[in-house]
Amino acid sequence: MTKDIIQVPLLPLRGLLVFPSMVLHLDVGRDKSIQALEKAMMGDQTIFLSAQKKVSLDDPEPNDIYHIGTLAEVKQMMKLPNGTIRVLVEGLYRAEIQRFVETDEEFIVEITELDEIHGEVHEEEALMRSLLTQFEQYIKLSSKVTKETLATVVDIEEPGRLADIIASHLALKVKEKQDILEIKQVPKRMQMLIRLISNEKKVLDLEKKIGQRVKTSMEKTQKEYYLREQLKAIQKELGDKDGKTGEVEDLREKIEQSDMPEHIMEIALKEVARYEKVPQSSGESSIIRNYIDWLLALPWTKKSQDTININNAEKVLNKDHYGLEKVKERILEYLAVQKLTNSLKGPILCLVGPPGVGKTSLAKSIAASVNRNFVRISLGGVRDEAEIRGHRRTYIGAMPGRIIQGMKKAGTINPVFLLDEIDKMSNDFRGDPSAAMLEVLDPEQNHNFSDHFIEEPYDLSNVLFIATANSVNTIPGPLLDRMEIISIAGYTELEKLHIAKEHLLPKQRRENGLKKGDMQIRDEALFKLIRRYTREAGVRGLERQIAKLCRKTAKIIISEEKKRVVITEKSIEELLGKPVYRYGLIEQEDQVGAATGLAYTAVGGDILTIEVSHFPGKGKLTLTGKLGDVMQESAQAAFSYIRSRAKELGIAPDFYEKYDIHIHVPEGATPKDGPSAGITMATALVSALSGKAVRKEVGMTGEITLRGRVLPIGGLKEKSLGAHRAGLKTIIIPEENKKDLENIPESVREELTFIPVGHLDQVLKHALVGE
């Protein structure tokens, strides 16, 4: 039977060979090889790997390459800073080159798969056992192969695959490995491996004997070392500056020329004197030297010159960020106060908002606007106090905490210091890092911050600290008290459109190698992208979709040789597939027993449908949907209020004796909790029990008391943006939240009708059909 011939790019390997089932990283640097790799990535990601006969050849010809190699799949590809490409490949099967199709730009070859020829079953079983035994003995002698490797090969049942995996772990020459690769007969391949391993064992035995002889000679070397140390002491007495003596003098000179305060300089010089006395071979020597290096590396008095120009700062913020007017105004006020007082003793700013709204980039813009160095540390997942305060200098490998490390990186004592994800800190038996942050963020204390490694007070009072968080709920109270919260709720559709046109699209065009004239996205297409392919408060998902469009455009320009691609509302589905989300998530018609509530999550505002059904029973109330304690209590309060007002609400007074009631919040896998679903649950209950439908365009938020009063809630801006995205038209809010309406963007206020209410009767009047 004739084997299929396939055409694939060829990657010649130097000093390396890949077997089937083998997974490893390769660094690719030659132009032809990079071209072949890119050709493979444009196809089905398969590439033919074959070794060169001579390693020294930079530009091999077809005759310089072995014709039998391995077809492999490219799993990962990453560009390194030096221009080479690192790829992760997995060998699939043996194959043989039948013909070279292309040799100019890159090697393209036609190959056929080589079948493995098996022998008699019992013979193969015996050879497998013998091979495993030999390999186990080889591992005991060799330091290059770990015992874990044996555990991975023991379970392999296929003799051919076992031989290939073992061959890949042996320290053999490329020619020997090539010989193994070219053997199609599995028994013959195993026999050759057994012979090679046997030879390698003999070599390893000899190495062991040589090692014993070297150990004996090392004892003699130890004696010589002791005499040399004595000689160094004599040289020191004679004033010889070589060796450690010269190093100590260099350290003293650096300390005296540094910008350290006087008391720190005294401590550093004392440590140098200790370092001089401790033997070089002692573990303490490296600890002292590390400490001295840190004292020298830290900025103690060096400052960057502030250039707080409010007009310039405003230009920088407006250039880098669209919208966020109140946030920018607060930052400019903050900078104006700093300029007038010439002091940073003020509130620590904490930017709070969903992912992707620009918190980190805002901090970078602040640093650029005041001409200060910028340094960022991520606190997400930090659960060890030593991460903030550092380790004590009692063991090798001790290091300062992240604050001191950040100051070293900044190089000045007055950088803009971003504490990213401050709400993601945790704690365990190693201490509470959020408690350690209290000293860092207190203007009254941080002028003498104490790090366990440095031990001496370090002045952080000139640092402009900015924190970011997704939610304030997980930030401990005392830490929250030291910060001023600036809320970034998210963006409206119009703001997202401007951000996409002015920031995201130009950035992604640059990153994907497109010029301005190569690609145009029309406004209606961007609106469809925002509404139907993303659902978020920020713009991170939108940027990913724009990047995807840029990649598709790049492919069209290269493959179809077009000079310009215009993306319209119609063509966007051809490029990105069917829409992911339905724009306007509201119900299509008025529903009985279902009300729409507004929720405030870590990723912005969203809508929440609450469903109620009743059926004959004995008054049992069932709650489902992974609800927290607060929402369960809201449901109980709504149920009790309806029982007390059943007659006025047009409900049979004895309904709780005749019916079981089930309240469900869909998306049961998602935990939900909060005090703002009370009136939504009550409305859905009244609708189900009275048979009156709830208006489909109405959303609501508010807590309820047993007397039917509607209490205020938080996050109205975020909830309003979520309602706007979902297509709601009327929002029922608590009376006391009227003051928060001015924080909602005008474009959203114009399209939504807000109805403030103080009692549940008013809610039902506006929410139920026919009321």
Secondary structure, DSSP 8 states (H G I E B T S, - for coil): ----EEEEEEEEESS----TT-EEEEEE-SHHHHHHHHHHHHTTSEEEEEEBS-TT-SS--GGGB-SEEEEEEEEEEEE-TTS-EEEEEEEEEEEEEEEEEE-SSSEEEEEEE---B---HHHHHHHHHHHHHHHHHHHHH-SSS-HHHHHHHHT---HHHHHHHHHHHS---HHHHHHHHT--BHHHHHHHHHHHHHHHHHHHHHHHHHHHHHHHHHHHHHHHHHHHHHHHHHHHHTT--STHHHHHHHHHHHHHHS---HHHHHHHHHHHHHHHHS-TTSHHHHHHHHHHHHHHHS-SS--------HHHHHHHHHHH-SS-HHHHHHHHHHHHHHHHH----S-EEEEE--TTSSHHHHHHHHHHHTT--EEEEE-TT---THHHH---TTSTT----HHHHHHHHH-SSS-EEEEETGGG---BTTB-HHHHHHHHT-TTTGGGEE-TTT-SEE--TT-EEEEEES-STTS-HHHHHTEEEEE-----HHHHHHHIIIIIHHHHHHHTT--GGGEEE-HHHHHHHHHHS---SSSHHHHHHHHHHHHHHHHHHHHH--S-EEE-TTHHHHHH-S-SS-S--S-SS-EESEEEEEEEETTEEEEEEEEEEEEESSS-EEEESSB-HHHHHHHHHHHHHHHHTTTTTT--TTHHHHEEEEEE-S-TTS-B--TT-HHHHHHHHHHHHH--EE-TTEEE--EE-TT-BEE--S-HHHHHHHHHHHT--EEEEEGGGGGGGGGS-HHHHHH-EEEEESBHHHHHHHHBTT-
